[in-house]
Amino acid sequence: MNKKGHVLNAVLLSIGLAYLLEPAGDETTFATVLQVGVPVTLGALFPDVDTAFGRHRKTLHNLPILVGFAAFPFYFGNLEWVWLGILTHYVLDVAGSKRGIALFYPVWKKEFGLPVGVAVTSRQADLVTVLVTAGELLIAGAVIYRADVWASETARAMLGL
């Protein structure tokens, strides 16, 4: 996807997540949009910094970068949502574009993608971006609203209850 697609994805995802986390639709929801939206958008743009150096869709489009940003808040107490922007950037490049990304770079340079993507310059790129974002929000909603049930059921099963 292009930068416009990544920003569109990040903004729509941030608004959707804010309503999943704070569904009241009041100033708390709006504050959550900003709290989530700014770092998610920054994270969504970060992987494309590799267009200025390194190899695009390899240098900053891989799992070690994502793991580093996911671990960052545990060590430094900030950037809690940046990893999500990076993850959604990857999802959009894998599911929304034809090329894919090198998830295991620098160990393995092979690019992985799904056969459902469109060319970055396609007129359908915005539609694909919205569809991918809707899928991401469905998964986020399932995690947010069902994680406690899944954890409880798993614990009971492990304990034989």
N, C-alpha and C positions, 0 to 999 in steps of 0.2 A: 504494500500500500504506500501511498505518498503521504507527505506530512499532513495535508488536509484531512485525509482519512484517519490518521492516527489521532489528530486533535478532535475530530468529530467523535470518534470512538471514546476517547477519554472524557469528553464533556458529557456525552449521553450516559456513559457508564457511571460517572460521578453523580449525576442527577438521580439516576436509578438507584444507586447504592445509598444515597442520602435518604431516599424515600423508603428503602428497605430497612435502614437502620433507625430512622426517625420518621415514621409514617404520618405524623400529625399534620404535616403541611403548613407549619407555622414558622416562626423565626428560628426555632431550633433546627428544623429541616434545612432552612436556607444556610444557617451557620455550618451544618454538616456538609452541604454541597461545597462550600468553600474549603472546609477543613480537609475533605477528601479530594476535591477537585483539583486544587493547585498541585499537590504532590503527585497525584495520578497523571495529570497532564505533563508535568515535568518528566516523570518516569516514562511516559509514552513517547516523548521526543528524544530521550537520552540515547537509545540504541542507534539512532541515525547520525549521531556524532561521528560514527565511523565512516561517513562519507567524506570527511575532511582528512582522515588519516586511516591507515590500515586497510583492511579489505571489507567492503560493505557487505552486510548480512553474514559476516563471519566474526570480525574482531569484537563487536559489542552485541552480537545477536547469538548468545550461547548460554548454556546452563551455568557455567561458573560465574558469569556476570550477574545472573538472576539470583543465584545462591548468595553472592556477596551482598547484594542489596536487601535480600530477605533477612540476612543475619545482622545487618547494620543496626536496626533498632534495638536489638538485644544487647549490643555492646555500647551504643552511644545514646540511646534514648530518643532518637528523632528519626525522621524520614520513614515513618511507619507505613505510609501509603505509596511511596515511590516504587517499591517492588511490584505493586499491583499494576502500575502504569507500564512497567517494563514487561511484565507477563502478558498484558493485553496487547502490547506491541508485537510480541512474539506470536500470540494467537492469531492476530490479524495478518501477519506476514505468512504464517503457515496455512491458515484456513482461507484467507481472503485473496491471496495473490498466487500466481502460477509458480513463482520461483521457489519459495520456501526459504528456510534459514539453516545455517550450519550449527545445530544445537550442541554438538560436542567439540567444536573448534576450541583449541588448536590441535587436539588429539586426532580428530577425524574431520576432514574438510567437506565431507558429503553434506549437501543441502537437503533438508527434509521439508516436504510440503504435502498438501492434500490435493487431489485432482479436481477440486471444486472451485478453485480460485479463478480470478480474472486478472487480466493485465493491469498494471498500475495506471495506464492511461485509458482504460476502458470507461465507457459511459455508465456501466453498471457498477463501478467501484464504490460509489456512495451507497447504493442499495445493498451491496455485499457487506459493507461496513456496518450498516444498520442491522442487518440480519445476524452478523457475528456478535454485535453488541447485545442484541436481544438474547442470543444463546448464552452469552456470558452472564447476563442478569438472571436468567433462569437458573443457572448453576449457582450463582451467588445467593439467590433467594432460597434454594434448596439447602445450601450449607447454613445460612443464617437461621432459618426457621426449623430445620430438621436435625442439625448437628447434635443438640442435646438429646433428642430421642434416639439417634443412632448410637451415641456414646452410652446411654443408659442401657439400651438393648444389647449392645456388645458386651458391656460389663456383666450384665445378668447372664448372658450365654456363657461367658468365660467362667463365671462362678457356679454355673449349673443351676441357676435359680429359675 
